[in-house]
Every structure is written in structure tokens, then in C-alpha cells.
């Protein structure tokens, strides 16, 4: 028996455990058409946040729907090793436990500690995904550093290197001086901070003067300390103020170095003085200027901790200063020299590491890079020709813009946790041949050997030295980072040093769609489940993950597949928006407006949270989440629970066939038609990836059509003395209809539907049931028209009664004018329903003091003189209408004022639009109510 109280906590985890235990997430369907989704792998350090909840709810809806439709639905799941995040977690734990730190214990011991932590605590988020109801293929769970995936990563690195698409280079990176590693753009957050704009006079050299007579050029900077590394001043070739000094020099203050004045498009004559200081080693824009003007060179003035180092022209007094102290010292020295034009206080944009919390430094360093521009060509073409489509399509523009302007991809990180780069460095040929003591492996461009295994690297090195040394030695090669070579009696022992760096986490996660399926082996899984059907992800990682999966998938899955459509990693990319707070503000810990999905699940149940996110997921828009919406959908679940309990108490049980029972009663034929209409709408919503439309359609069927109308209309059919044949038919149809509702609602509310499925009958799990047999369901247009007419009339009468304050208990008479024979027949057939649900019955009505309403062609007249004070009611409605119109017009005035719409916060403008729409609707409703009072 269904419990009186709906308590999702009493069954959710039990149901999930049964599903997983019995293999329901991946039933054996070898002959079924596959449907595949790969989960965006959450960080192994992570815990479920509301963005995860949205992302995974949408994926689960697709997987469950296709599973119900008989597909071999596989949701590939796993976690990301999350290099920086995981290393920080473990280092923090070691410090808290007062154990030796990373550097003290050494690399191997530290990595072993990380694996130990991963096994103990790394599964938190996967447990939380289970709480959400995610029906992933847990039996095939992967990890980006498991043995098989590691093999894929090494294969890709070595292949790209051998193809000339991966190389080592000196370029600017986002450098985190606290973590001492390069980081990706995604790990940089820009903050507004109070800063200064320092305007500095750079003296012209050799007695040169501007046409204005000035003997200096003024440049401005937010970081005066970087001037120590300036190598040029740029001006625009079209700027007449500087035409006469292009090609001449300035004397760089403090250092005394002569640096050239060059013409470059980076200088904008409309900004400031029109002249720009160029520091290639410490600014990304300035590096681009260097790339166009290589003769200016570059000077790196900072070390790995962002302190001043002993670079060309840097005074000894500056060496060792932090960048902050150096900034103060530079300004003081410039002021003392009379070279400060002025200093402005300004709010400036500053890059911070999202994990370290320190200012990120553009820093020139040797790193490994992928030729992303070359790999991007196929990835661009695949979206252009429709092999992969973005939904909403507007995100294609973002994708193309980034891909067409893509820069070399820095894939190395100065960490210990991650995929260690499979490159070994040997001593340079110059040092070997001349016997120079070897103390710096960066000198003389020593050879690098890239291989999937250490054994292969040693073979490469031996062959290289044997082929290139002029003197012939007996050569032995080993991994020995301390001793690069030893020569004893014509026996040359060469020691290789493996690269200390690891790969960017995004490098390995870019292989997720095929690495998780067994590649580089040509497995059955790979043949069956690559490419995936849909990728569901946030728009914010289109660049960092989606684009890179496209590049790697097309490059490495191309050779084995003749059909170009089978090479892309997925056919559709669905980009959802952000989950914001109820006011539309972005959630953040600093604002204190974050919500914990697990707390919401504990309070309202997983299904209520899932339905809320689904209903609010509108293509191209962010979600404004309020707890009241979740509470509302919990009430929706409660309503269905109570409806199922009502049916069970009236002898209605689960059906035994996907086809509806024979039905003669119009109300039963009507609900069968409603099921078919809704099933078609849901099928279209899935095809269009309109999750909000899915929620809207099933909500309307459950709340309105089934609970509010069907169950109310059939209650008399179970009353004492009712026709037994009619009652039996209705019980059968109601049981079948409720089953179809549970099937259709299951993808969004899996726990509630599974529980009710078993409460109504003893049978196999709903998760493996069949979708509605839509095409086989009958349609009865006449029955649908009759019941829809009845529902419309009752609804209008109820609304009209409420608007003019008729007491709910009052029974009213009515007369009808202009009724067609069909309407007269409908009134006669449905008189009991009208009396019970609208509390009206045919009777005499006098002219005046009547409520008038038109339904279809007929006018219904309902006397009110004995029920309400008509004059007072008209006065009330007049006042309410005037107030609504006044407020509506005031809001319209604000919205037509550009000063408001362009300057106010977006959430304030949107709130005004919502209020205007509400007041407009209220005014229309009140005007209609006045019009009905005869």
C-alpha cells in the first residue's frame, strides 16, 4: 500500500542501490542501436555543485529516455586526475598532519601519497552523482591516470611529436609564482582591484626631439617594475607626433639601456600618449609585438617566484626584490630623477590564480606546445559541414572565433601529479666531443628522445650517439639524471634525464571520448560507441575541452574510419547556461549565494531538484534558481504520489500491456488521446533538446489533465451504484494511463516513478521498461473535443466566480443563449459534472445583476444579485483596474527610457519587464471581469 506521506528519503538510495546491483544502467543489448554520452569527467577532488547537478541531470534524461526506447544507452563515466587541484589537496593534508612536505619526501614518495589519497577520498563526487540519480555505466568507470588511459596519453604525445605537431619552445605562459607552474586560461580569474596608472618620461637619445620640441616620450603602465625589461617603445606609423623619431632610440631610465622606437599597429594614437612601452617577456600583447619585430629582443627580469633576477641592465640593488617591492622602488627612483609625469588612481583588471589566489605573471619559459592551428583545421571543417552541430547554434560563432585565432597550446605543467612527459634528455654532442664538464643540460641544445617507454627512449639514444659521434665508443645508455656521461677506456656511459614536467590536465581529458573506450587498441567498445551522440556541457569550456576533443578525436580517429561522420567525437554539442541565484547573480562563495545540491536533495528529494533544473533549462538562457521553485516541484511530486494512492484505494493497479484497454467512455478515450499527444510532444522535445518543453508537457499532463481533471471526472464512476462495466473499464484505463505517465516522467523523476511503479504492481524495474507505444495509440477527436469543451467551460466559470468574489460554496443557476444542438447535447450529458465541479445547474435567471460569459458559440447567464453586492463589486474592480493600469503604464515609461534600460543592472531591467507583463495581464483580467458583470 502506498504510504500516506510522500518521503523520498525513504526509498531513493535503496532504489539506486538495486539498479546498480542488478546492472540496470547497462543492460545487455548487443543487437540494439547504441546511444552514447561521455560525462565531462569531474575532478577527483571535487564535490557536487549546482552546475554539476544541472549538467548531469540533462545527460541522465537523455540516457534514460533512450534506454526506455530500447537503445544500447551507455553513459561513459569517470573522473579527472585534476593535476593542480589534487596536488594542492595532498600537500595541504601533509602540512596539517605535520608530515614532510612534497620536496622533502621526494617525487616518488609524494606521488605514492597522492595515489593513496585518491583511493581513500577520491570517490566523493561519484557517490554524490549517485544521490542525484545519474544512471552511469559505473562498471566501466575510468580515471584519466588509469593504466589504459595512460597508455593512450603517451601514444598521443609521441605521435604528435613524431608528426612535428608537438614541440618544445620558449613562449609566454600564465605563470603561478606560488605554485611555480604554468596554468591554463581557465585557471585564471580576472578581478577588479584598486591600482595605479603611472605615466613615465622616457628621454630621447642622441639629442633627438619630437616635432613638439619635447625631449622625451611619455608611456603609461600599471606595472612600473616591468620597465626594467623593456626592449622598445612602439608608436603607430600613422601618428604624426612620432613620425620623425621612428627608428631612433630612447634611454631607458634606471638601466641606461638604449632601446629603439618602432612602428607597430599595437600602438593606438587615440589612447593616452599614443606611445607604448614594450616588455616582450612579461606581457602577452608585447610578445606579439616582438614576434613582428624580432630585432628588439626580449629580457626576462623575473624568476620563478616573481622576484627580480640579474638580467641585462638591471641594477644590483633591484635583484632579489619581490615584484611588489620592485614596483615601489622603481617609482621612487623615477620620482627622484624627475621622470614621473603623473600617477592616476584607477580600478584595473588583474589576473589571479583561481587556486593559489596570487597575481599571475606572464612569464617567458621553456614549455611543450601543440600546433593547435594545424589540428584546428579539421575541427573547424567538421562544424562548418554539420558533422558536429552546436545547440544552441549561436555557440558555433564562439567556437569558430576561438579556433580561427587559436594560439600554440602549452601542454606542460611544473607539477608532480599527472602524466609525466615521455621525453628524456641526453648530453649535447658538443660537450661530449670536447670533454667539457657538463653542468647545465639546457646548454648547446642537447638532444631529446621522445618515446612511449623508457626502454624505447634508451634505444633511440644509443642509436643517436652511435650514429653521430665522430669517435667510436662502446656505448651504454641508462637513465641517470646526475651523471650525463662517463668515459672509461673507450666505453662511454651516457645518462639520460627524464623531463620533470607533467602534462596539462586538458591534454588527457581531450582524449576522453576515445581513450575511455580502449584506444589505442581497436576494441569492440570503440567501434560501437565512438562517436558519441551528444555532449552536454557548459558553454564556458567550449575552448578548453570541447574544441580540444574535436581536434584530437578527428586527428586520431580518422585513419581507421572511412566515413567522415564517424571521425568526430560527437554529433551534437549541447551547451547549457549557468545556474545563478534567484536574482540572476552569479553564484560565488564570496557573495554567500551558493547552494549545495546535496542539502536540497536531503530537503526536497533528488527528483524535485532534477525537475526544477529541467523545467528552467531554456536554450540560450541562464537559470535563476530559487528554493521556492524546488519546493513547488516537490509539491508536484507529492500531487502525483497522492493521485497514485487515490487510484490504488479505488482498486486501480498497474497495467499488463503497453496498449490501452478498450474504452467506450468519452473521458477514458480522452485520457488515452492526452497520453498520445503528450508522448509525441516529449519525443519532439528530446529530438530538439528542449528540456524545458519536456518538463512543461509532462507537468501539464500530470497536474492538469490527469490529476485535476481525469481523476475528478471519473470519481462518480466508482460511486456506489455505478455501472460495474463502466467502473471496470475506467479502472483499467486509469491504471494504464498512470503507467504511461510513470514511463514518460521517469527520465526526469526516476526515483518517484520507480517507487510508484512497484507500488502499483509486482513487475520488473521501470528503468528497463518500454517507452509509450505512441504510434499504436488510438485517437478520438470527438471525445477529445467533448471533454476539452467541458474542461474549458468549468474553468471559465470557476475563474469568473473567483474574480467577482462569489463564495465557493454558493450554488448558482444558469441559462444559456445561442447554444447549438451540439452544445445542448453536451450540457445534458455533463450536467452532473457541471453541478459537482462548477456548482451550477440550469434554472431561471432574471435580467440584470448577472454574470455573463461566452464559451464557444453560447452565452451563459448566471444571476448574482442574491449572492454578492454587485455595486460594491463593480467599485472594487474599477479601483483595482485603475491601479493595475497606472502601475503598468509607469513601468512601460521606465522601460522606454534608455537611461534606465542601458544603465541599470540587467537583473533590474528584467525585473521591470516581468512586473510590467504581470500588471498588463492583471489589467486584462480585471477588465474582463468587469465586462462579465451584466
WOCOR-V452360 format. One record per helix or strand of 3 or more residues. SS is the DSSP state (alpha for helix, beta for strand). FROM is the first residue (numbers start at 1). LEN is the number of residues. If there is no record, write none. Layout:
ss: <SS SS>
from: <FROM FROM>
len: <LEN LEN>
This chain:
ss: <alpha alpha alpha beta alpha beta beta alpha alpha alpha alpha alpha alpha beta beta alpha beta beta alpha beta alpha beta beta beta alpha alpha alpha alpha alpha beta beta alpha beta alpha beta alpha alpha beta alpha beta beta beta alpha alpha alpha beta alpha alpha beta alpha alpha alpha alpha alpha alpha alpha alpha alpha alpha beta alpha alpha beta beta beta alpha alpha alpha>
from: <8 12 24 34 50 72 78 83 102 107 124 138 147 166 181 185 188 216 224 232 243 249 258 276 280 284 294 316 323 340 361 372 389 395 423 429 443 448 454 474 485 491 505 512 524 532 539 564 570 597 606 627 666 691 724 750 766 774 781 812 821 831 840 850 858 870 898 906>
len: <3 10 3 5 19 5 3 14 4 15 9 3 16 11 3 3 17 6 6 4 3 3 6 3 3 9 3 3 14 14 10 13 3 10 3 6 3 3 15 6 4 8 5 4 6 7 19 3 7 8 11 23 23 28 23 11 3 3 23 6 9 7 3 6 6 26 4 27>
